[in-house]
Amino acid sequence: MKVGPREIVTPFRPIPLDVPEGMKPNEFFNSTENLQDLSQNNGLLSNPENLLMYRKALGHSNEFDTSIIFNSSKCILDPLGRPVRRTQLPEVTKNTWNRMNQIMIEYMMEKYPDPADALILAGEASLDSTWPLTAPGVPSIRMLHNHFIVFNMEQLRNAEMADPDNPNLTDGGQNSLFQAHMRSVYRKFFESLDLQILKPIHGTDSQIGLTGYPQGLPSWEIQGGVAMLKSTHFWKEYDLILKGFLDFYRTFFSQVSTRNAPIPDKAFFPDEIENTLLFDNDFMAAAKKVRDMCIKDAKYANAIRWQPAFKQLIYRNDQGKLIVTISQNSIGNAITELLGVVVRRVPDAEAYEKTEAALIEKLLEVRQRLINADLGDPIKTQYWD
């Protein structure tokens, strides 16, 4: 069978949503008003830590697809003041968040035990205002959430091949800035982190055989498998990966912006930045190359994401191992595209309703596990009690 990215078609029920006059849809989607609508019509569970589990109305997969969002829209009205990554969460919220993640991933692994039958992933997306400041919807897009998705492998095997030149599929491959110019120092910086549970893996060991993705991204095996997700030590290491990435990203673009810039304020690993990054000729040469292009090419400069943008992912590979990876998200790919899955959503209420009952059954089942673990209270909608 030919290896390469796949494009699947996912039907959805059209959403009767009235966007206020003068607003773009993406400006409205993460507003307080829309979050209230999301909770009432698709909400599954909420808790005092402001974590909201909901059914994805515009989903990636109708096999299993849900999200948990840190809904700070009512308690923090300034969109630019909201936490947008796990390192910014209050400790009590992060502890609850980690436990919810553990139960969700454990459920998916239990429900879909064979990697030949199902592609399982759970991932966090950075939703900073990292797009150009003039782009519509930038402030309103700040809302931290995790995706929990299962794709049917038979559907993927039968899907059409996606265009390999799709820019959203090249984020971590040969066209990536990090991989093309700073591959060795990027990996060396991550190797300086104190990781005991996460073991670095390279090449095809991290790839999904059907798609050949991820491509070029640093990846780690979770030694001990799904059982390790119950350990606080794992989640601390999961945070270390993100903290290391944030330091690398901030340091690099600080050097792009300002020649010989100091170590970024509030860096997590200042010694490693000084010793590994700021004394590396390839790192500094790449920063100069990008800086020179920004000075000469206004369009190129306007496309730079000066603040950290990433997607951090836990997924199951073909051998049944759980893998962690992180993408610099320099282009803006969907989280599924890190694994070579392009989703084309089409409005088709009749096709969606054929899968809805089975989807909701699984969502309510995993919701009950969260309730039993005292991780929230159920939400009643017109679709479920």
C-alpha positions in Angstrom: 0.0 0.0 0.0 1.3 3.4 -0.9 2.6 5.5 2.0 1.6 9.1 2.3 -0.8 11.6 3.9 -4.5 10.8 3.6 -7.5 13.1 3.2 -10.7 12.0 4.7 -14.2 13.5 4.5 -16.0 14.1 7.8 -19.7 15.1 7.6 -21.2 17.4 10.2 -24.6 18.9 11.1 -24.7 22.5 10.0 -24.7 24.8 13.1 -27.5 27.4 13.2 -25.2 30.1 14.6 -25.9 33.8 14.2 -22.7 35.8 14.1 -23.3 39.5 15.1 -23.1 41.9 12.2 -19.6 43.3 11.7 -17.8 40.3 13.3 -16.0 37.5 11.5 -16.9 33.9 12.4 -13.5 33.2 13.9 -13.8 36.4 16.0 -17.1 35.1 17.4 -16.3 31.4 18.0 -14.3 31.9 21.2 -16.4 34.7 22.6 -18.2 34.4 26.0 -21.5 34.3 24.2 -20.5 31.5 21.9 -18.9 29.5 24.7 -22.3 29.7 26.5 -23.9 28.3 23.4 -21.3 25.6 23.1 -22.0 24.5 26.7 -25.7 24.5 26.4 -25.9 22.6 23.0 -22.8 20.4 23.1 -21.5 20.5 26.7 -20.9 17.2 28.4 -19.2 18.0 31.7 -17.9 21.0 33.7 -16.1 21.5 37.0 -15.2 24.3 39.4 -11.7 24.6 37.8 -13.5 26.0 34.7 -12.7 23.0 32.5 -15.4 22.2 30.1 -15.7 18.9 28.1 -17.8 19.1 25.0 -18.8 17.3 21.8 -17.1 18.7 18.8 -19.8 20.1 16.5 -17.3 20.6 13.8 -15.3 17.5 14.5 -12.3 15.9 13.0 -13.7 12.3 13.3 -17.1 10.9 13.9 -15.6 7.8 15.4 -14.6 9.5 18.7 -13.9 13.2 19.0 -14.2 15.5 22.0 -12.3 18.4 23.6 -11.7 19.8 27.1 -11.4 23.5 27.1 -10.2 25.8 29.8 -13.1 28.1 29.6 -11.8 31.4 31.1 -14.1 33.5 28.9 -16.2 34.7 31.9 -13.6 35.0 34.6 -11.0 36.7 32.4 -12.6 39.1 29.9 -9.4 40.3 28.4 -8.7 37.8 25.6 -5.0 38.6 25.8 -4.9 37.8 29.5 -6.2 34.3 29.3 -3.9 31.2 29.9 -3.2 29.6 26.6 -0.9 26.7 27.5 -0.6 24.2 30.4 2.4 26.0 31.9 0.2 29.0 32.6 -2.6 27.1 34.5 -3.0 27.3 38.3 -1.6 24.2 39.9 -5.0 22.9 41.1 -6.4 23.4 37.6 -3.4 21.7 36.0 -3.7 18.7 38.4 -7.3 18.3 37.4 -6.4 18.8 33.7 -3.8 16.0 33.9 -6.2 13.6 35.6 -8.8 14.2 33.0 -6.3 13.7 30.2 -5.2 10.4 31.8 -8.7 9.0 32.0 -9.5 10.2 28.4 -6.4 8.5 26.9 -6.8 5.4 29.0 -10.4 5.1 27.7 -9.4 5.4 24.1 -6.7 2.8 24.5 -9.1 0.4 26.2 -11.9 1.0 23.7 -9.6 0.7 20.7 -6.9 -1.8 21.8 -5.5 -2.6 18.3 -3.4 0.1 16.5 -4.2 -1.6 13.2 -7.9 -0.7 13.8 -7.6 2.8 15.2 -5.3 5.9 15.2 -5.5 7.4 18.7 -4.3 10.9 19.6 -4.6 13.6 22.3 -3.1 17.0 21.8 -2.8 20.5 23.1 -2.7 23.5 20.8 -1.2 26.9 21.5 -3.7 29.5 20.8 -1.6 32.6 21.3 -2.2 35.7 19.2 0.8 34.6 17.2 -0.6 35.5 13.8 0.1 38.9 12.3 -1.5 41.6 14.3 -3.7 42.7 11.4 -5.2 39.3 10.9 -8.9 39.1 11.8 -9.8 37.2 14.9 -6.4 37.1 16.5 -7.4 38.3 20.1 -10.5 36.0 20.3 -8.6 32.9 19.4 -7.0 32.5 22.8 -8.6 29.6 24.6 -6.6 26.6 25.8 -8.0 23.2 24.9 -7.1 19.6 24.3 -8.3 17.4 21.5 -9.1 13.7 22.0 -9.6 11.9 18.6 -9.8 8.4 17.2 -9.6 7.7 13.5 -10.8 4.5 11.9 -7.8 3.0 10.2 -9.9 1.3 7.6 -11.3 4.7 6.6 -7.8 6.1 6.4 -6.6 3.2 4.3 -9.4 3.7 1.9 -9.1 7.5 1.8 -7.6 9.5 -1.1 -4.0 10.6 -0.9 -3.6 14.2 0.3 -1.5 16.7 -1.6 2.0 16.2 -0.1 2.8 19.9 -1.0 -0.1 21.1 1.2 1.8 23.7 3.3 0.1 22.4 6.5 1.7 19.0 6.0 5.3 20.4 5.8 5.4 22.1 9.2 7.9 19.5 10.7 9.5 18.3 7.5 12.3 19.5 5.3 10.6 22.9 4.8 10.6 23.6 8.5 12.9 26.4 9.7 13.9 24.5 12.8 14.6 21.2 11.0 16.3 22.7 7.9 18.8 25.0 9.6 19.0 24.0 13.3 18.3 20.3 13.5 21.3 19.3 15.6 21.2 22.1 18.1 17.4 21.7 18.4 17.8 18.1 19.4 20.9 18.8 21.6 18.9 21.4 23.5 16.1 18.8 24.2 18.7 16.2 25.2 19.9 18.6 28.0 16.5 18.2 29.7 16.3 15.8 32.7 13.9 13.1 31.3 13.6 9.6 32.9 10.2 8.4 31.6 10.4 9.9 28.1 12.9 8.2 25.9 14.0 10.0 22.6 13.2 8.1 19.4 14.1 8.9 15.9 13.2 8.2 12.3 10.5 5.7 11.4 10.1 4.6 15.0 7.8 7.5 15.6 5.9 7.4 12.3 2.5 6.0 11.4 3.4 3.5 8.7 0.3 4.4 6.5 1.0 8.1 6.3 4.8 8.4 7.0 4.1 11.1 9.6 5.2 12.8 11.8 8.2 14.0 9.7 11.3 15.5 11.3 9.7 16.3 14.7 11.5 15.5 18.0 9.7 12.5 19.5 9.8 10.5 22.8 8.4 7.1 23.8 6.5 7.0 27.0 8.3 4.1 28.8 5.8 2.1 30.7 2.9 3.0 28.3 -0.5 4.1 29.4 0.1 3.2 33.0 2.7 6.0 33.3 0.0 8.6 32.7 -1.2 7.9 36.2 2.2 9.2 37.5 2.8 12.8 38.3 6.4 12.3 37.2 5.2 11.8 33.6 3.2 15.0 33.5 6.2 16.9 35.0 8.3 15.5 32.1 5.5 16.4 29.6 5.8 19.9 31.0 9.6 19.9 30.6 9.2 19.2 26.9 6.9 22.2 26.5 9.1 24.4 28.7 12.2 23.4 26.6 10.4 24.2 23.4 9.2 27.6 24.7 12.8 28.5 25.7 14.1 27.5 22.3 11.4 29.3 20.4 11.7 32.5 22.4 15.5 32.6 22.3 15.6 32.1 18.6 13.1 34.7 17.6 14.6 37.1 20.2 17.8 36.8 18.2 15.9 37.3 14.9 14.3 40.4 16.3 17.4 41.9 18.0 21.0 40.9 17.2 22.7 39.5 20.4 19.6 39.8 22.4 19.9 38.8 26.1 18.4 35.6 27.5 14.6 35.9 27.5 13.0 37.0 30.7 11.6 34.2 32.9 13.4 31.5 30.9 13.0 28.0 32.3 16.5 26.9 31.4 18.8 30.0 31.3 22.0 28.0 31.7 21.2 25.7 28.8 20.2 28.7 26.7 23.6 30.3 27.4 25.7 27.3 26.9 23.9 25.4 24.2 22.1 28.0 22.1 23.8 31.3 22.3 27.2 29.7 21.7 26.1 27.7 18.7 27.2 29.0 15.3 24.4 27.3 13.4 21.8 28.7 15.7 23.1 32.3 15.5 23.6 32.0 11.7 20.0 30.8 11.2 18.7 33.8 13.3 20.8 36.2 11.1 19.4 34.6 7.9 15.8 35.1 9.1 16.5 38.6 10.3 18.0 39.6 7.0 14.9 38.2 5.2 12.6 40.1 7.5 14.4 43.3 6.7 14.2 42.8 2.9 10.8 41.1 2.5 7.8 42.8 4.2 5.5 39.9 3.4 7.9 37.3 4.9 8.3 39.4 8.0 4.5 39.8 8.5 4.1 36.1 8.4 6.5 35.5 11.3 5.0 34.2 14.5 7.1 36.1 17.0 5.6 34.4 20.0 5.7 30.6 20.6 3.1 28.6 18.7 3.0 24.9 19.0 1.0 21.7 19.1 2.0 19.0 21.7 0.7 15.5 21.0 0.4 12.1 22.6 -0.4 9.4 20.1 -0.1 5.6 19.6 2.2 4.3 16.9 1.9 1.1 14.9 3.6 -1.0 17.6 1.1 0.2 20.2 3.6 2.5 22.0 2.5 5.9 23.2 4.6 8.7 21.7 5.0 12.4 22.6 5.9 14.9 20.0 5.9 18.7 19.6 5.6 20.9 16.6 6.7 24.5 16.2 3.5 25.1 14.2 5.2 27.7 12.1 2.6 27.5 9.4 -0.6 26.7 11.2 -1.4 23.1 10.6 -4.3 21.2 12.2 -3.3 18.9 15.0 -4.3 15.8 12.9 -2.0 16.9 10.1 1.1 16.3 12.3 0.2 12.6 11.8 -0.5 13.0 8.1 -4.3 13.2 8.3 -6.1 16.0 6.5 -9.7 16.4 7.4 -12.2 17.9 4.9 -15.4 18.7 6.7 -18.6 18.8 4.7 -22.1 19.8 5.9 -24.3 16.7 5.7 -26.8 16.3 8.5 -28.1 13.0 7.2 -24.6 11.4 7.0 -23.7 12.7 10.4 -26.8 11.4 12.1 -25.9 7.9 11.0 -22.8 8.0 13.3 -24.1 10.3 16.0 -25.7 7.7 18.3 -22.5 5.6 18.5 -20.4 8.7 19.0 -22.6 10.0 21.8 -22.7 6.6 23.5 -18.9 6.6 23.8 -18.8 10.3 24.9 -21.3 9.6 27.7 -19.4 6.5 28.8 -16.1 8.3 29.2 -18.0 11.2 30.8 -19.2 8.8 33.5 -15.6 7.8 34.3 -14.7 11.5 34.8 -17.8 11.9 37.1 -16.9 8.8 39.1 -13.4 10.3 39.6 -14.9 13.5 41.0 -13.6 15.5 38.0 -16.9 17.3 37.1 -20.6 17.4 36.9 -22.7 16.4 33.9 -24.3 18.9 31.6 -27.8 18.1 30.1 -28.6 19.1 26.5 -31.3 18.3 24.0 -29.1 15.4 22.8 -28.4 13.7 26.2 -29.5 13.7 29.8 
